[in-house]
């Protein structure tokens, strides 16, 4: 399940599910793309729950970064586990999209206190 944790102005924090793979990466990407089209300029992907990330998930994250770049926005990846941070560096993706240690660091000065956990799910019923 993909969950919107925080929405405030043009910033959204989305918590990724424990597995981001060929089974769900395209759905996650499509739902995040909807947020971009709705005006999200800063999208923070909270990867704190991610236990498995395959190449489909990596490709989806890179595509979202590109989509936000074309809208003068920014994608920020937060709380990625140590193993996947190492993979990120080996692939050279840390130069394209740095990994922030926490969601708070990724927000980088945004007033998180003004944001609330909406609990809004992006899953379609």
N, C-alpha and C positions, 0 to 999 in steps of 0.2 A: 504494500500500500504506500502511496506517495502522499505525504501530509504537509500542508502549508502550516508552518509553525508561526510565522510572523508576516503580517502585511502592514506596511505603513508607507504612505505616500507612494514613491516609485521603487521601494525596496521590498523584496520578498525573500523569506528564508523558507526553504523546502527541505524537509527531512527525507533522505533517500531510504528505500527499504534495505533489508539486510542483504539481499541479493540483487545485483544489477547485471543482467545478462541478456542473452538473445531472446529470452522469454518475455522480458518486460522493458527493455531499453527503448524500443521505439515508442511504446505508450508513455513512458516517463518523458521522453523528449518531446512528444506531441503535446502533452499537458503543460510542460514548461514553456513550450513555444506559445501556447495560448496565453500564459501569463505575460510573456513579452508583448504579444499583440494587444493585451489589455493595458499596457503602459508600464510594465515592470522594466526599470532601467538597470537596477542592480539586483541580480539574482544570486543568492547565497545557497549553495548546495551543502547541506549538513550531512556529511558522510559518517557521522559517529556510529551509526548502526550497521554500516556496510561490512559484511563478512566475506562477500564474494563479488568480484568485479571482473568481468571478462572483456574481451576486445570490443564487443558491441556496446558495452557500457562506456568504455573509454572513448569510442567514436562518437557516441551520443553527447558526452560532455564536451568534446572538442567542437562538435557541430553547434551546440548551444552557445559556446564561447564566440564562435564566428557570427552566429545570428545576433547576439547582443552587440558585438563590435559594429555590425552594419546598422544598428539602431543607436549608435553612440552610447551604448550601455556597457556593463561589466558583469562578468561571471566570476564568482569567487567560490572556490572549493575549500571547505572547512572540515577539520577533524578527521581526515583520512588516516586510516591505520598505518602503522610503521611499515608493514610489508608493502602496501600499495604506494606509500610515499617513495619507497625505494624503487619500485617499478616505474613510478612517475618520473623519477630522476633518470633512470636508465634509458627510458624512452625519449628523454629530452623535453618532456612536456612541462617541466617546472619553469622553463624559460618562457613558455607560452602562457601558462596558467599556474601561478604559484599556489601552493597549498598553505592555508592558514591553520595555525594550531587549534583554534577554537572558532566558534561562530562569532563570539564577541570580537575577536581580532579581525575576522573577515568583514564585519560591519564597519570597522575602522572609523570610529568617530560618529557613526550614526547613533542617535539617542535611542538605544534599545528599550529604555524605560517607557518610552512613548508608545512602544509596540506591545501588543498583547498576543498571547497564544490563541489563535482563532479556533484551532481544532478542526478547521475546514479540511475535508478530505477531497482530493482531486479524483478519486475513483468514481466511476459512473455506475449508477445502479441499474 
